[in-house]
Amino acid sequence: MNASQTINITQIDVPWIASMLGVGSDANNVAAGFNALVIVVILLTILVFKLGFAKQLTWWKSLIVYFLLSLGAGTMALVFFTWPIPEVLSIMAVVLAIYRGRLWWNRRQEVA
């Protein structure tokens, strides 16, 4: 592709969460909805970390982990248009929430 050719972003097939946030909705504004998508992915990544990581960390270690998760989500922004990253993170959060709920329920039943 040479410099005179342009890509029409509205013709790119984006995942459904990205399209709900407005990514690719405006051909003149590539960043439309992109910031919201990055924020959603960062929040889902933090949620999955909190649900999946059993050991409690100190506040400064958690801050370092959250910062690195945010950097990772920012670098994953390069593939948001083709990979269903928010969808996979949503499914992971649901599965881990079910696991945590059942674990809590079983521990509660053992005590009673």
N, C-alpha and C positions, 0 to 999 in steps of 0.2 A: 504494500500500500504506500503510495507516495504522498507527499504533503498536500497535494491539491484535493485528495479524496477525503471525505468526511464520513463519519459513522453516525447514523440516525439511532440515537439511544432508545427511541420508542419502539424500535423493531427488535431489540434484544429481549429474549425471554428471561424475565427475572422471577425469582421465587415469589410465592404468594404473599408472604409477610412483607417482603421488600416492596411489592406492588401496592399493598395496603398502606404503607408509609409514604408512598408517592415517588419511589425511585423509578426513574424512567418515564414519568408522566409528562415531563416538559422537555421537548427536544432542544430547546435553547438554553436550558439550565440543567447541566449534568448533575449538579449537587443537590437538586430538588429531592428532599426526603433522605438524602444520604446521611446527614448528621443524625437524624432520628434513628436510622437503621443502626448506625454505629453505637448509639446510646443504648438501644434495645439489646444489641448483642453483648455489650459490656455488662448490662444488668443481668441478662440471662447467664452469662459466664460466671458472675459473682454468685448468683443463686445456686447454680450447679455446684460450684466449689463449696458453698456453705452446706448444701445438702449431702454432698458426697464425701467431704473430709471430716472424719470422726474426731480428730484431736483438736482441742481448742488451742489456738495460738495467742500469743500476747498481742497487744494492739499494734505494736510497731512491726511485728512480723506479718500480721494481717495486712497492714498498710503496704508493705513491700509486695506481698502477693497480689493485692488488688491493683497496684500500679503495674506490675508485670502482666497481669491479666488484661488490663486496659491497653497496654502496648501490643499484646498479642492480638487483641480484637481489632486494633487499628491496622495492624499489618494484614489481617485477614480481609480487610476492606478491599484489597485488590481482587479477591475472588468472589465477592458478594453477588455479583451479577450472574454467576453461573452455578454456584454451589448453594445448597439449601442450609446454610449455617444456622440461621435463626430457628428454622423448623427443627433441626436436629437438637439444638440446645433446648427447645421447648419440650420435645419428647423426653430428653434426658432429665429435665427438671420434674416432669410428671412421674416418670419411673422412680426417680430417687425420692420424691415426696411420698409415693405409695410405700416404698421400702421403709422409709423413716417412720411413717404412720403405723405400719404393721409391727415394726420393731418396738415402738413406744407402746402399742397395744399389748404385745406379748410380755414385755417387762411389767406392765401394769397388772396383767393377769397373774404373773408369778408372785407378785407381792401380796396380792389379795388372797 
